[in-house]
Structures are given as structure tokens and as C-alpha cells.
Amino acid sequence: MKHLLLSFLFGILISNFGLSSILDIEPVAEWTEYETVDGVKIEYVFQECNSQSVSNQTLVLFRFTNTTNKAVTINWKVKTFRNGSCSNCQSLNKAEFLRSLDLESGEVYEGDCSSKMDKRGYVFSHFIIKTPGMSDSKLTDFELIEIEVSEK
């Protein structure tokens, strides 16, 4: 009986803190390689943000590293899945989902929690603590698609 009660309480804790089995992606606290395309290494990390400008949110932050000896431009689109369904598949060609970044040889661009103005560095995952009126939607997967790297 004690084991059953502990299992039940653990299940409640997991679902309340957003760790339920609906997630297709495993939240990572360390930089994890997403893909390397033509010498540009792309990594991601989940970060709880509680800065002055970005608070009560979990973001997926991106880091782009140009490992080549040339300046490059990288272009991509962000496809997001919320609660198991693609949330932007019908509008991927809209400007809000198109990204572009110029990197000098050896340069690193890293998203952080200081601002959400530069959308190249992150994808919103979910609110950490919800108050009435906030969305319950959670990021369950993401894809960087149509990634193109070209010399500047």
C-alpha cells in the first residue's frame, strides 16, 4: 500500500512539473548537439529563465559554432510541436519562422535568457508556473528544417 501511494504521488509530481510522457524530446540541462551542417555545429539546451526581461519561462536555447575557416550565413526554419501536434506546419513560410545568422570563422552565437527579441537563439517551451489565463501548451518537439549554410 505504501509503495502504491508513493507511486501515485510521484506520478502527480511528474505531471505537475511538465515531465510527463507527452514530451517527445528529452529536456537537457547540458549543451547537446542537434546537428552539424557544412561546418556549423548546432547545439541546444533547456533553460529555466527568470531574468528581469524573461521570467517564469522555459526556453530551448541554441548555440551555433562556425568550425570552418570562412565566414558563413546559415538560414533555417523552426518547426514546433506543442502537446504532440505541429503548431506551425501551416505557416512555416511566414517570416516569423525564418531565421538567418552570419558567423565569422570560429565565431559562436549563443542564445540566452536576457531577451526574447532575437528569435534566432531560442524556442519557447512553456511557462514554469501558470497563472489563470496562461497557456497550458508545452513544447513536445522541435525541428530546425531547410538548414542552409553558404559562404558570405
N, C-alpha and C positions, 0 to 999 in steps of 0.2 A: 504494500500500500504506500509506504514511504517513497519507494522508487517511482511509482506511478505519479504521485503528487509532484516530486521533483521534476520528472519528465514534462508534466503539464506546465509547471511554472517556467521551465527552461524554454518551452515552445512559445509561451506568451512573451517572454523577454526577447526571443529572436524575432518574432513577428513585429513587435513594437519598435524595435530598433532598426528595422529595414533590412534584416539579414535573411529574410525568408527565401524559400526555394524559387520564388519568381525570378530572381536575378539569374540571367544567363551569363553575365560577366562576374568574375570574382573580384571584389574590391581589393585593391592592392595598396599597401602603405609605402612601398619602395618603388622607385622608378623601374618600370617593366618595359622591355622592348615590344613595341607594337609591330614595327616593320622597318626595314631599311630599303630605300628606293634610290637607285643611282647615286649612292654615296651619302644620302641624307638619312640619318638614323632618327626614327620617331619613337618616343617613349611616352608612357602615361603613368599617372599616379592618382589615386583618390585622395582628396584633401578636404577635411572639415574646415570651413572658413568662418572665422569670427573676427575679421578686421573691422576697422571703422566704416569702410565702404562696402564690404561684402560680409554680411553676418548671417548666422543661422542657416548656412547652406553647405551642401557637399558638392564639390565640383570635381570633374575629371580634368586634371591639368596635363598639358602636353609639353614635351621638350623636343626640340628639333636641333640636331647637330650635323653641320656640314663637315663630313670627313674628307672631302675632296680638296684639291689644291686650286680650285676655281670658284669664283662667285657664282651662285645659282639662284634661281627663282623656283619655288615649289608652290604648286597650285593643287587644291583638293576641295572636295565637298564632304560635309559631315551628315551622315545618315544616323538618326537616333531612333531607338526603340524604347517606348515607355509602357510599362506594365505588360510587356510581351508583344506589343504591336508597333509597327513602324509609324512614328508620329509625324514624319515629314516626307514620306515617299512621294506624295502627290505634288510636292513643291520644291524638290531638290534643285531645280534650275533657277529658283529665286535668289537674288543677290544675298539674302541673309544667311544662306547656307554655303556660299562660295568663299573660299579662303585663299590668300596668297601671301607669300613671305619671301623676302630677299635675304639671303645669307652669304656673307663673305666666307672665304676659305677658312675653315676651322672655327667659324662662329657658332655659338649656341644661343638659341632663343628658348626661354623657359617661361611658361605661364605661371602665374602665382595668384594669391588671394587679394592682392592690393586693389584690384579694379576689375570690373567686368566690361570695360569699354573696348578692350582689344579681344575680340571673339576668336582670334587665331589660337589663343593659349588655353582654351578650356571648353568644356561642355557641362552644362548644368545637370546635376544628377537628381537631387531632391533637397527639401528643407529638412533640417535636423530635428527641430521641434515645430510642430504645426499648431497654428492658432486658427480660430474659425475664419473661413474664407480662403485659406491657403490650399493649394493643390495637393492632393494625395499622390499624384503621379510620381513614379520613380523610374529613373533610367535603368533599363534592364539589358541594354546592349547598345553599342555604337560601332559605326564603321567609318573609316576615312576612305572615300571612294574617288575614283578617277584621279589618283595621285600622279602628278606630272612634275618632273624635275628637268629644268632646262638651264643652260649657261646664260648668264647675264651678259 
